[in-house]
Amino acid sequence: MSLTVRASGTLFSPQFSRTFSAPKLTLLRFSKPSPSRFTPKINMSSSASAAAAQPIVEHVVLFKVKDDTDPSKVNAMVNGLNGLASLNLTLHLTAGPLYRTRSSPIAFTHLLHSRYSTKDDLSSYNVHPNHLSLVKDSVLPICDDVMAVDWVAEDVQGPVAPPPGSAIRVSFLKLKENLGEESKSEILGVIKGIKGKFAEINQISTGENFSPARAKGYSIASLAVLPGVSELEGLDSKQELANVEKDKVREHLESVIVLDYVVASPQSASL
């Protein structure tokens, strides 16, 4: 299933804006940028809070929780995911319900974002017994779909751990077939240049996915970090400027996923 990219919207999202609610899980949605009870354990070590001085490995996982899932089981999944932040392998990890879905062929309900120093660290995280046990016991039994995208961001500026309350816009691009490396480089260049054109954005991370088996054909990823939801809304108000940027790469795109997430405040996650 694919989406047609239209001539308006913001940061590769179509003109329309749809909000997918987690099915009958009202306790798990952000209706406004207030602290959530499902909160991440953020690794705020000196290495995680300092400005990035080297390439950062990004890992984003999208989850679609099954309809009518018992909220306590969703709690267990979210709390367990956030608990993985305690692993020394991670520079940063946050997980929780999506704030808003702007464009997606799948009605994802939750997101995990984590960062690593190297691909080897990410690989070690993926096979860590705590991670494997959580996926088997708490994730797969309650999810209809799971999607993961990994990329290396070469020149991320600013904190490795986005502060609580930050708004994150994740965009995944599926490119048309037989697209050459020159076209891919052009797309990545346009995304990297977005930060200089939108003052609301504090940080841009982009790169080419290196885990194709789990990404459903989406090969280019980007992650924009903004101070909060108000800046996210301000970004969406600049459609004309966004269209200028999208026109530079529109001919290369087959489908897009655009999702918004709010980094929750660090506090105990409980019902």
C-alpha positions in Angstrom: 0.0 0.0 0.0 1.4 3.4 -0.9 0.5 7.0 -0.5 0.5 9.7 -3.1 2.6 12.7 -2.1 0.7 15.9 -2.8 1.7 19.4 -3.3 1.1 20.7 0.2 1.8 19.8 3.8 4.9 20.1 6.0 8.2 18.1 6.0 7.0 15.5 3.4 3.6 15.0 4.9 0.5 15.2 2.7 -1.9 18.1 2.8 -4.3 16.3 5.2 -3.5 15.7 8.8 -5.0 12.6 10.4 -4.8 11.6 14.0 -4.9 7.9 14.7 -6.0 7.1 18.2 -4.6 4.0 19.9 -7.6 1.6 19.7 -9.7 2.1 22.8 -6.6 2.9 24.8 -7.5 6.4 25.9 -5.1 6.3 28.8 -2.2 6.0 26.4 -2.8 9.0 24.1 -1.3 12.5 24.4 -4.1 15.0 23.9 -1.8 17.8 24.9 1.9 18.1 25.8 1.4 17.2 29.4 3.6 14.7 31.2 2.5 11.1 30.7 2.4 8.3 33.2 4.1 6.1 30.7 7.5 7.8 30.9 10.9 7.0 29.6 14.0 6.3 31.6 16.4 8.6 29.9 20.1 7.9 30.2 21.3 11.3 31.2 25.0 10.4 31.5 27.5 13.0 30.4 28.0 11.1 27.1 24.2 11.2 26.4 23.6 14.8 27.3 26.6 16.3 25.6 26.6 17.6 22.1 27.2 14.9 19.5 30.8 14.9 18.4 30.7 11.8 16.3 28.2 9.9 14.1 25.1 8.7 16.0 23.2 5.4 15.2 19.5 6.0 15.2 16.9 3.2 15.9 13.2 3.9 15.6 10.6 1.2 16.1 6.9 1.7 15.4 4.2 -0.5 17.0 0.5 -1.1 16.2 -1.2 -2.4 19.3 -4.1 -4.7 18.7 -7.7 -3.4 19.2 -9.2 -3.9 22.6 -5.9 -4.8 24.2 -6.0 -4.7 28.0 -4.4 -1.3 29.1 -2.4 -3.1 31.7 -0.6 -5.1 29.0 0.1 -2.0 27.1 1.5 -0.5 30.3 3.8 -3.5 30.7 5.1 -3.1 27.1 5.8 0.6 27.4 7.3 0.3 30.9 9.4 -2.6 29.7 10.7 -0.7 26.6 11.6 2.3 28.7 13.4 0.0 31.1 15.8 -0.9 28.3 17.3 2.6 28.8 19.2 1.1 31.7 21.4 -0.9 29.4 24.9 0.6 29.0 24.6 0.1 25.3 22.1 3.0 24.8 23.0 6.7 24.7 19.3 7.6 24.8 16.0 5.7 24.8 12.4 6.8 25.0 9.1 5.0 24.2 5.4 5.7 24.5 2.2 6.5 22.6 2.3 8.6 19.5 1.2 12.2 19.8 -0.2 12.3 16.3 0.0 10.4 13.0 0.2 12.8 10.0 0.7 10.2 7.3 0.9 6.4 7.4 -0.6 3.4 5.6 -0.6 1.6 9.0 -2.3 3.0 12.0 0.7 2.8 14.4 0.0 3.6 18.0 3.4 3.7 19.7 7.0 4.6 19.1 10.5 3.8 20.5 13.5 6.0 19.7 17.0 5.1 20.8 20.5 6.2 20.0 23.9 4.4 20.0 27.5 5.1 19.5 28.1 2.3 17.0 26.2 -0.2 14.9 27.8 -2.9 17.0 26.2 -1.4 20.1 22.8 -1.5 18.4 23.4 -5.1 17.3 24.3 -6.0 20.9 21.1 -4.3 22.1 19.0 -6.2 19.6 20.3 -9.6 20.9 20.5 -8.7 24.6 18.5 -11.2 26.7 16.4 -8.4 28.4 15.4 -7.1 25.0 14.6 -10.5 23.5 12.6 -11.5 26.5 10.5 -8.3 26.5 9.8 -8.6 22.8 8.6 -12.2 23.2 6.6 -11.7 26.4 5.2 -8.2 26.1 5.4 -6.9 22.6 4.6 -9.6 20.1 1.5 -10.9 21.9 -0.3 -7.5 21.8 0.9 -6.0 18.5 -0.5 -6.4 15.0 2.5 -4.9 13.4 6.0 -3.8 14.2 8.3 -1.8 11.9 12.0 -0.7 12.6 14.3 1.7 10.7 18.0 2.2 11.5 20.4 4.8 10.1 23.6 6.6 10.8 23.4 10.3 11.3 26.8 11.8 10.5 26.4 15.4 11.7 23.8 15.7 14.4 24.3 18.9 16.4 23.0 19.3 20.0 22.1 17.0 22.8 22.1 13.3 22.1 19.1 12.9 24.5 16.3 15.3 23.5 15.0 17.0 26.7 11.6 16.0 28.1 8.8 17.9 26.4 10.6 17.9 23.1 8.5 17.2 20.0 9.9 14.7 17.5 8.8 14.4 13.9 9.8 11.1 12.3 9.6 10.8 8.5 10.3 7.6 6.5 10.5 7.8 2.7 9.9 5.0 0.3 11.7 5.8 -3.0 10.7 4.9 -6.5 12.4 1.9 -8.0 15.8 2.0 -9.6 16.6 5.4 -8.1 20.4 6.1 -8.4 22.8 7.2 -5.7 22.8 10.7 -7.0 19.1 11.0 -6.4 19.4 9.6 -2.9 22.2 12.1 -2.1 20.0 14.9 -3.4 17.1 13.8 -1.1 19.4 13.6 2.0 20.9 17.0 1.1 17.4 18.6 1.0 16.5 17.1 4.4 19.7 18.2 6.0 19.1 21.8 4.7 15.6 21.9 6.3 17.0 22.9 9.7 18.4 26.2 8.3 15.0 27.1 6.8 12.7 26.4 9.7 13.7 28.1 13.0 11.4 25.9 15.0 13.8 22.9 14.5 16.6 22.4 17.0 18.0 19.2 15.4 17.9 17.2 12.2 19.0 13.6 11.9 18.8 11.8 8.5 20.3 8.9 6.7 19.8 5.8 4.7 18.3 2.8 6.4 20.7 -0.1 6.9 18.1 -2.7 8.2 15.9 -3.3 5.1 14.4 -6.5 6.3 12.4 -4.7 9.0 11.6 -1.4 7.2 8.8 -2.4 4.8 10.7 -0.8 1.8 11.3 2.6 3.4 14.9 3.5 2.8 15.4 7.1 3.8 14.7 8.3 7.3 14.7 11.6 9.1 14.1 12.8 12.6 13.4 16.5 13.5 13.6 17.6 17.2 11.7 20.7 18.2 11.4 22.4 21.7 7.8 21.4 22.1 4.3 21.0 20.6 3.8 24.7 20.0 6.9 24.8 17.7 5.5 21.7 15.9 2.3 23.6 15.2 4.3 26.6 14.1 6.2 24.3 11.7 2.9 23.1 10.1 1.8 26.6 9.5 4.6 27.2 7.0 3.1 25.1 4.2 4.3 27.4 1.4 7.9 27.2 2.5 7.6 23.5 3.0 6.2 23.0 -0.5 9.3 24.7 -2.0 11.5 22.1 -0.3 9.3 19.1 -1.2 9.2 20.1 -4.8 12.9 19.4 -4.9 12.5 15.7 -4.3 8.8 15.0 -5.0 9.5 13.1 -8.3 11.6 10.5 -6.4 9.0 9.6 -3.8 6.6 6.7 -3.8 5.3 6.8 -0.2 5.8 8.5 3.1 5.3 7.9 6.8 5.2 11.0 9.0 4.6 10.7 12.8 4.8 13.0 15.8 5.9 12.0 19.3 6.4 13.9 22.5 9.3 13.0 24.9 7.7 12.4 28.2 9.1 13.7 31.5 11.2 11.2 33.5 9.0 9.9 36.3 7.8 6.6 37.6 5.5 4.8 35.1 2.5 3.3 36.8 -1.2 3.1 36.6 
